[in-house]
Structures are given as structure tokens and as C-alpha cells.
């Protein structure tokens, strides 16, 4: 199948075509959507090559980009054809095909599994390659552990470290989500000018314009709600928040832990709450549409980010903290380095020692008993600093850096 319903001559007249490469399905991905919108507004044309596990149509105009999906395979054995590995011939072929067909000027790859595949293809056509590092992937593999039959290929942290160093060295520009990750890379001797932090901030004006579901807000109006928003998993340490309820219920009669989301350890969390004797204080909503997230945040009194300090969490800041701050909600965060920096810098909440339910409870109680303007401070920080308007400027700066790099010419594909 040809990925086109356009006039190819028209495509080839464009000089700012970007190929983004994503190992997973699209949508959803908040970061990608924001990047696509920012680049489109700046005059770039974005083509997103992504996986297709859900079996969506292969060519689609969505969120300001042309989505190019791989072929969908129904059975597990045939799905291995599109497994996201840097040496997978299927991905190499489709990346090369997209570069040639759409006269790509920049290759922008998201995360490590396909980084070297995209960079190799970019170098083949003398194009700048941008490596968007969403997280400390090798550290994540260590936390997730040896899972699956072929973990030594798919989840091998030592192999991931070698691949990451190789990709970082060969990329023309590197994007991180936190300054802590940027500083880690510069400490390895990478040129600081090519490492740019594009934080997972919020387009807060658009987010605040989203319509609230008054029924959701009303449901919790007589409770003191501690909320967590996002995916569950062992690395999120929601168990610490559950344990803290045993302390908090002594001082806050209407306490409720609201977990907005879902994940592989949902049942374990419910069982843990039962074991700790606080099952009546814990509610899990399951997955909710993104459009409903503001309603749940508005319904909360305190919002938490309990992920513990480690090599993964220390180098990233999730969207959720900025979503909390946009709605002027006090934040309770672990002492993970990047999270702690944001909270202390904005004075939007309190910090607790990773894994300590006593300190988490103490932080919540301090906010509960205080008139300090945590929420107002968070909103002020969002308006002035931690917003997508500022982050998108850094994204565009990465592209300008690549455009101005010596020997890049006009970015058109060399005929081969």
C-alpha cells in the first residue's frame, strides 16, 4: 500500500517536512500531540510513522499531522514483524520509504527502541536526526526487571545503555523532559549545545478551557480527596499513599484516596488496601477520557506524585504535576530530584521522603491545616514558567539548531 492520497509533486515542494518515528500506537500521546501542534504552527509539515496494534486505518490526517501506520497483524506470531527494535527490517524499510516518499528534511525519533534505526536512515540521506528522550529507558528496564521469554533482547538494560550512548553520540539534537536528564548527558561529555530540555508542561489555557463535568465534581464535594492521576504500576509506589491513609483518617474524617487511571497492578492495589484496613477509603476509577481529567483534578483537595527517587524518576517530570498546578491544587511529591525541584521552585506543595507513608501523611496534614497559598503559587508558576508556550520555544530551538548546523544544506532528500 502506498501512504499517499496527495499529489507527490506538492509534497516535494515542501522544505520543512518532518518524519517522526514512534514505537507505539498513536493516539494517544500528549507529548507528541503538543509537539506536532507547535511544529505545524511554525510552518513544518509532520509525518508520524507509528505502530498499529489497534488496527486503525493506515493513512490518516490527525492532530495536524499525517499519520503513517504500519500494517496491522492480528495474531501474536505475525505481530513480531513490527516489534520495535532498531535492527528490525520492517521498521528500517518503512522509515526509508517515508523519507523518500515525503521528501523528509528532519527525522525525529521518540525514545530508545527505534532510535538507531531512525538515525541510521537519517544519516543515509544526510538528514539531521533528533532524538527525543522521554525517559531514562535503561533505568526503566532495571526497575521493570526480567520479564518475557526474550527479555535479554527486549528488556536488557546493559544493551539499552550501549544503544543509548550510541544514539546520543550520533544524534544531531537531543531532547530531554527535565534539566536533570540534560545534566546527566552533559556529564558524559556530550556537547551541551545540542541537548535541549523540552519539558512535559501543559498548554494551560487550553486545559483550563476544557468543560468540567459538574456531576464528577459534586460527587466528591463532601470528602477531602487526595488524588493520583495516571497509569498505575509497581514503580509508581501508590502503596505508600495507601498506607498513609491509616494515619490520615485519624485527623481527617472525610479522607478519600482517588486513583484516576488504571494499570497492571490494579487488583494488587485493591488487595493491599484491604490488607491495610483502608479499602473503604480507596477508589479506582479505571481509565477515563483525557477530557475528563480536569473534572477529577477540580474535585480534589491535594494531588500526589508518589513515584520514589531512583535513576528513572529522578530524571523526568510527568505531565500530571503541571496539570495539578494549572488547576491551583496543592501538590505532595516524593523527593525524586526533578519533581522536588519543581515543587520547591514554585512553592506549590510539600515533599516527603520516598517510601515513607508517615512523611506523606505529615505533608498532607500540613497542607490541610495551613493557609499557605500552595495552589495559587502553582498556578503562578504555570503562567510564568512551566507552560507549553515556553517549552515549545525550546522545541523550535532544537530545529533551528539543526537547520543552522554546518553542512546541512536545504534539508531536501538526496537522490539515491
C-alpha positions in Angstrom: 0.0 0.0 0.0 1.2 3.5 -0.8 1.0 6.0 2.0 -0.4 8.8 -0.1 -3.6 10.4 -1.1 -1.7 13.6 -2.0 0.0 14.9 -5.1 3.6 13.9 -4.7 4.9 16.9 -6.6 3.1 19.1 -4.0 4.8 17.1 -1.2 8.2 17.5 -2.8 7.9 21.3 -3.0 7.9 21.5 0.8 11.2 22.2 2.5 10.2 21.6 6.2 8.9 18.1 6.2 9.5 16.2 9.5 9.3 12.4 9.9 8.5 11.4 13.5 9.1 7.8 14.4 7.1 6.3 17.3 7.3 2.7 18.6 3.8 2.6 19.9 0.3 3.4 18.5 -0.9 6.9 18.0 -3.1 8.3 19.5 -2.9 8.8 22.4 0.3 10.6 23.4 0.0 14.0 25.0 3.7 15.0 24.4 3.5 14.1 20.7 0.3 16.0 20.1 1.7 19.1 21.6 4.9 18.8 19.6 3.0 18.2 16.4 0.8 21.3 17.0 3.8 23.5 17.8 5.8 22.4 14.8 2.8 22.8 12.5 2.1 26.3 13.7 5.8 27.1 13.0 5.4 26.0 9.3 6.6 22.5 9.5 4.7 19.5 8.0 4.8 16.5 10.3 4.5 12.9 9.2 4.3 10.4 12.0 5.3 6.8 11.4 3.9 4.6 14.2 2.9 1.1 15.2 -0.6 -0.2 14.6 -1.5 -2.8 17.2 -5.1 -1.4 17.4 -5.7 -1.9 13.7 -6.5 1.6 12.7 -6.5 2.9 9.2 -3.0 3.2 7.8 -3.1 6.7 6.5 -4.9 9.5 8.4 -4.8 13.2 8.9 -4.9 13.8 12.7 -3.9 16.5 15.2 -2.2 18.5 12.4 0.0 15.5 11.2 -0.2 12.9 8.5 -0.2 9.6 10.4 1.5 6.7 8.6 0.7 3.4 10.4 2.4 0.0 9.8 0.3 -2.9 8.6 -1.9 -4.4 11.4 -1.3 -8.1 12.2 -3.9 -9.9 14.2 -2.0 -12.9 15.6 0.8 -12.7 18.1 3.4 -14.5 15.9 2.8 -12.1 13.0 2.8 -9.1 15.3 6.5 -9.8 15.8 7.0 -8.5 12.3 6.6 -4.9 13.7 8.3 -5.3 17.0 10.1 -2.1 17.7 13.8 -3.0 17.5 16.5 -0.9 15.9 17.5 -3.7 13.6 14.0 -4.8 12.5 13.9 -4.8 8.7 10.2 -3.8 8.7 10.9 -0.5 10.6 14.0 0.2 8.6 12.1 -0.3 5.3 9.2 1.9 6.3 11.4 4.7 7.7 13.4 4.7 4.4 10.2 4.6 2.4 8.6 7.6 4.3 11.8 9.6 3.9 11.9 9.2 0.2 8.1 9.4 -0.5 7.6 12.6 1.5 10.9 14.4 0.9 11.7 14.5 4.5 14.0 17.2 5.8 14.3 16.1 9.5 14.0 12.7 11.3 12.6 12.9 14.9 12.6 9.7 16.8 10.8 9.2 20.1 12.5 7.0 22.7 15.3 4.4 22.6 14.0 1.2 20.9 13.9 2.7 17.4 16.5 5.5 17.9 19.3 3.9 16.0 17.0 2.7 13.1 15.8 6.3 12.6 19.3 7.8 13.0 20.8 5.3 10.5 18.2 6.2 7.9 18.7 9.9 8.6 22.4 9.6 8.0 21.9 7.6 4.9 20.1 10.6 3.4 22.3 13.2 5.1 19.4 14.5 7.2 19.5 15.8 10.8 18.3 13.3 13.4 16.6 14.5 16.6 16.4 12.0 19.5 13.5 12.7 21.8 14.3 11.0 25.1 11.1 10.7 27.0 12.6 8.9 30.0 15.7 7.2 31.3 15.0 4.0 29.4 17.9 1.8 30.7 16.9 2.7 34.3 13.3 1.8 33.5 14.3 -1.6 32.3 16.2 -2.3 35.5 13.1 -1.4 37.5 10.7 -3.5 35.4 13.0 -6.5 35.7 13.5 -9.6 33.5 10.1 -10.1 32.0 9.2 -12.2 29.0 10.8 -15.0 27.2 13.2 -12.9 25.2 14.0 -10.3 27.9 17.7 -10.4 27.1 16.8 -8.8 23.7 13.7 -6.7 24.6 14.4 -5.7 28.2 18.2 -5.9 28.6 19.4 -2.8 30.5 23.1 -3.3 29.5 22.2 -3.5 25.8 19.9 -0.4 26.3 22.8 1.6 27.8 25.1 0.8 24.9 22.4 1.7 22.4 21.6 4.9 24.2 25.2 6.1 24.2 25.5 5.2 20.5 22.3 7.1 19.7 23.1 10.1 21.8 26.5 10.4 20.1 25.1 10.2 16.6 22.0 12.4 17.0 22.3 15.9 15.8 20.0 17.2 18.6 18.7 15.6 21.8 15.5 16.5 23.6 15.0 15.7 27.3 12.0 16.3 29.6 13.9 17.5 32.6 17.1 19.5 33.3 18.3 16.7 35.5 18.5 14.4 32.5 20.1 17.1 30.4 22.8 17.5 33.0 23.4 13.7 33.2 24.1 13.6 29.4 26.4 16.6 29.6 28.3 14.9 32.4 29.0 12.1 29.9 30.9 14.6 27.7 28.1 15.2 25.2 28.1 18.8 23.7 25.7 20.8 25.9 24.5 22.9 23.0 22.8 20.0 21.3 20.9 18.9 24.4 17.7 20.8 24.8 15.1 20.4 27.6 11.5 20.4 26.3 9.5 19.8 29.5 6.2 17.9 29.7 4.4 21.2 30.6 0.8 22.0 29.9 -0.9 24.2 27.4 -2.7 25.5 30.5 -5.0 28.0 28.8 -6.5 25.2 26.6 -6.5 22.8 29.5 -8.4 25.2 31.7 -10.9 25.8 28.9 -12.0 22.2 28.9 -15.6 21.8 30.1 -15.9 20.4 33.6 -18.3 17.6 34.4 -20.2 19.1 37.3 -21.5 15.6 38.4 -17.9 14.4 38.9 -17.0 17.5 41.0 -20.2 17.2 43.0 -19.7 13.5 43.8 -16.6 14.3 45.9 -17.6 17.7 47.3 -18.1 16.5 50.9 -14.8 14.5 51.0 -11.2 15.5 51.4 -9.8 14.0 48.3 -6.2 13.0 47.7 -5.8 12.3 44.0 -3.4 10.5 41.8 -3.8 10.8 38.1 -2.3 8.5 35.5 -1.0 5.0 34.9 -0.5 2.5 37.8 2.5 0.3 38.1 4.9 -1.0 40.8 7.3 1.8 40.1 4.6 4.4 41.0 4.6 3.3 44.7 0.9 4.0 45.3 1.2 1.6 48.2 2.9 4.4 50.2 -0.2 6.6 49.7 -2.5 3.7 50.7 -0.5 3.1 54.0 -0.7 6.9 54.7 -4.5 6.7 54.9 -4.3 4.8 58.3 -2.6 7.9 59.7 -4.7 10.5 57.9 -8.1 9.0 58.8 -7.4 9.9 62.5 -7.3 13.6 61.7 -9.4 13.9 58.5 -12.7 12.1 58.9 -13.7 12.5 55.3 -10.4 11.4 53.7 -10.5 9.7 50.3 -7.7 8.4 48.1 -8.9 8.7 44.5 -6.8 6.9 41.9 -7.8 8.2 38.5 -6.4 5.7 35.9 -5.5 2.1 35.7 -2.6 -0.3 35.3 -1.3 -3.8 35.6 -1.3 -3.8 39.4 -4.8 -2.5 39.9 -6.0 -5.7 41.7 -2.9 -5.8 43.8 -3.5 -2.3 45.0 -7.1 -3.1 46.0 -5.9 -6.2 47.8 -3.2 -4.1 49.6 -5.8 -1.6 50.7 -7.9 -4.4 52.1 -4.9 -5.8 53.9 -4.1 -2.4 55.4 -7.7 -1.9 56.5 -8.4 1.1 54.4 -10.3 -0.4 51.4 -13.3 1.9 52.2 -11.1 4.9 51.7 -9.7 4.0 48.3 -11.5 4.4 44.9 -10.1 3.5 41.5 -12.0 5.0 38.5 -10.3 3.0 35.7 -9.2 4.7 32.5 -11.0 8.0 31.9 -11.0 10.1 28.7 -8.5 12.9 28.8 -11.3 15.4 28.5 -12.5 14.3 32.0 -9.2 14.7 33.8 -9.8 18.4 34.6 -13.0 17.4 36.4 -11.3 14.9 38.6 -8.5 17.3 39.4 -11.0 20.0 40.2 -12.8 17.6 42.6 -9.6 17.0 44.6 -8.1 18.8 47.6 -4.5 17.6 47.3 -2.8 15.9 44.4 0.1 13.5 44.7 3.1 12.3 42.7 4.5 9.4 44.9 7.0 7.9 42.4 10.1 7.3 44.5 13.6 8.7 44.0 15.6 6.4 41.6 17.5 6.6 38.4 14.3 6.6 36.4 12.1 9.1 38.3 15.0 11.5 39.2 15.4 12.4 35.6 11.9 13.1 34.5 8.8 15.2 35.3 5.4 13.8 34.3 2.6 15.8 32.8 0.4 15.3 35.9 2.2 17.7 38.2 1.7 20.5 35.8 -1.9 19.6 35.3 -2.4 19.7 39.0 -0.7 23.1 39.2 -2.8 24.5 36.4 -5.9 23.9 38.5 -4.3 25.5 41.5 -4.1 22.3 43.5 -1.5 21.8 46.3 1.0 19.0 45.4 2.6 16.4 47.6 5.6 14.9 45.9 8.3 12.4 46.7 11.9 13.6 46.9 12.7 12.5 43.4 15.2 15.1 42.2 13.3 16.6 39.2 9.9 16.6 41.0 11.4 18.1 44.1 13.0 20.9 42.1 9.7 21.9 40.5 7.8 21.8 43.8 10.4 23.8 45.7 10.9 26.2 42.9 7.2 27.0 42.7 6.4 26.6 46.4 3.3 24.7 45.3 3.3 21.9 47.8 5.3 19.7 50.2 7.9 17.0 49.8 8.1 13.6 51.5 10.9 11.0 51.7 10.4 8.3 49.1 8.6 5.3 50.5 7.6 6.9 53.8 3.9 6.8 54.5 4.4 8.7 57.7 6.1 11.6 55.9 3.5 11.6 53.1 0.7 11.8 55.7 2.6 14.6 57.5 2.9 16.5 54.2 -0.9 16.2 53.6 -1.8 17.2 57.1 0.5 20.3 56.8 -1.4 21.4 53.7 -4.8 20.5 55.3 -4.0 22.7 58.3 -2.3 25.6 56.5 -3.5 28.8 54.8 -0.3 28.9 52.8 -1.2 29.6 49.1 0.2 26.4 47.6 -2.3 26.3 44.8 -2.0 30.0 43.9 1.8 29.6 43.8 1.5 26.6 41.5 -0.8 28.4 39.1 1.5 31.5 39.1 4.5 29.2 38.2 2.5 27.7 35.4 1.6 31.1 34.0 5.2 32.4 34.2 7.5 29.4 33.7 6.1 25.9 33.5 3.9 26.2 30.4 3.9 24.8 26.9 4.4 28.2 25.3 7.9 28.2 26.9 8.6 24.5 26.2 7.6 24.8 22.6 10.2 27.6 22.1 12.8 25.1 23.2 11.4 22.5 20.7 11.7 25.0 17.9 15.2 26.0 19.1 16.3 22.4 18.5 15.1 22.5 14.9 16.8 25.9 14.4 20.0 24.4 15.8 19.8 21.5 13.3 19.0 23.9 10.4 21.9 26.1 11.3 24.4 23.2 11.7 27.2 23.2 9.2 26.8 21.3 6.0 23.1 20.6 6.3 22.1 22.4 3.0 18.4 22.9 2.5 17.3 19.7 4.1 16.0 18.0 0.9 16.5 14.3 0.4 19.5 13.4 -1.6 18.5 11.2 -4.5 19.8 7.7 -4.0 
